[in-house]
Structures are given as C-alpha cells and as structure tokens.
Amino acid sequence: GTHDDFGSHYFTAEELIDVTARAEAAGLPLKFHANGDAAIAAVLDALEAIAPLSQPHVIDHAVLIDEADYSRMSALGVTASIQPGHALVAAFGSSAEAWGEERFERAYDYTALEDAGVNLAMGTDWPVWPTLHSANNLWSAVSVEHPIELTTAITAYTTGGAEAVGQGGVLGCLSVG
C-alpha cells in the first residue's frame, strides 16, 4: 500500500532465472503465481532470459499487468490463467483501496489479454476465493469492465485449460453429442 511497496517476492531475479532454466532443461512446465506488474515483469524477464521456451508455462492470476507486458506474454507463448470472478470480489476488498483507482481500473483487463493474443485458461480458484460456481465466473469474464468475448471465455475454460497443462487435443474439448 506504500509507494515503494512491491509486494512479496520469493526469488531474486537471478534465482528466478536459475529455477526457470533448470525446469526448462528438465522438461518441466512452470506455473507462476504472479499478481501485480512487478511480479509479472519478473516472470517475463526470467522467461525471456532463457528463451526459446519448450514448455507451456503459465502465469496464474495475471492481475495488474503493465501495458508493455501483454505483448511480451504473447510473444513468449505464456498462458494467463485467469479467474474473472476475482474482479467482482476484489472491488469490495482491500485490493481496490491499496492499488488506487487508476491501477485497480486496469487490474483485471481481460480485453487487453485477448487483444494481445495471449493464451488464456480460466477457472474459479476455488477454494481460495469465493467464486465456487463456474457459471458466475463465466458471466464475470464476459461482463466485467474489460470483458472477453464469450467464445474466448468458453475456449479458455475448456481447451485453454487443457493446453495450459500440456494436455491439448481431445481433453477439454466440447463437441456436439
């Protein structure tokens, strides 16, 4: 909540690059838990340092992204695992107050992710957040201030999730019958 507060970081930049490089070398995709522009930039810096990438890495939550980082996410082929129901809950919690109105307004910008061509996976994050019902989460994805298209949301909920964990193809696919 202060001007020089960048949240909690569990790795230095060098450690993050090292862990990421070792995971890539071992063929292990990583799921980064990153909220906030500094955290997301640190993840993207680490991934860029070891690119080209061979694994389907995921940034979970991907909230409050710096405008320049949307294109970086897309270029790296990183998947943003989003929980649109959080945007509804966060408006009533401490996030809105701590980030300030301007930053909170762009915190859940799913339109920018879609426009940049970022791979999307979507889920509820239950039981961590009170967004138990998938239908509420889907409604949020297409109804919040910066919504995504319904077809994009359904794809993120189905094949996007399967692809994010390296199980694309048949898994997560909806088809007639």
WOGIQUI-V304784 format. One record per pair of residues at least 24 apart in sequence whose ideal C-beta (glycine too) atoms are under 7 Angstrom apart, sorted by the first residue. I is the first residue (numbers start at 1). GAP is how many residues later the second one is. Records with the same first field share a line. If there is no record, write none. Layout:
I->GAP  GAP
This chain:
1->97
6->32
7->29  31  32
9->33
13->29  32
16->26  30
17->29  32  33
20->26  27  30
21->29
24->26  29  30  31
27->28
28->27
29->26  27  28  137
30->27
31->27  29
32->26  27  28
33->27  28
34->25  27  28
35->26  28  29
36->27  28
37->27  28  29
40->25  29
41->25  28
44->25  28  29  32
47->29  31
48->28
51->25
53->24
56->107  108  110
58->63  106
63->44  45
64->35  39  43
70->42  43  46  48
71->45
73->43  45
74->42  43  44
77->42
78->41
79->40  41  42  85
80->33  38  40
81->40  42  83
82->28  38  40
83->40  41  42  46  48  54
84->26  38  53  56  57  60
85->39  44  46  51  52  55
86->39  43  45
87->53  57
88->52
89->40  41  42
108->36  38
109->37
110->31  34  36  37  38
111->35  36  37
112->34
114->34  35  38
119->41  44
120->32  36  40
121->35  39  40  43
122->31  34  35  38  39
123->38
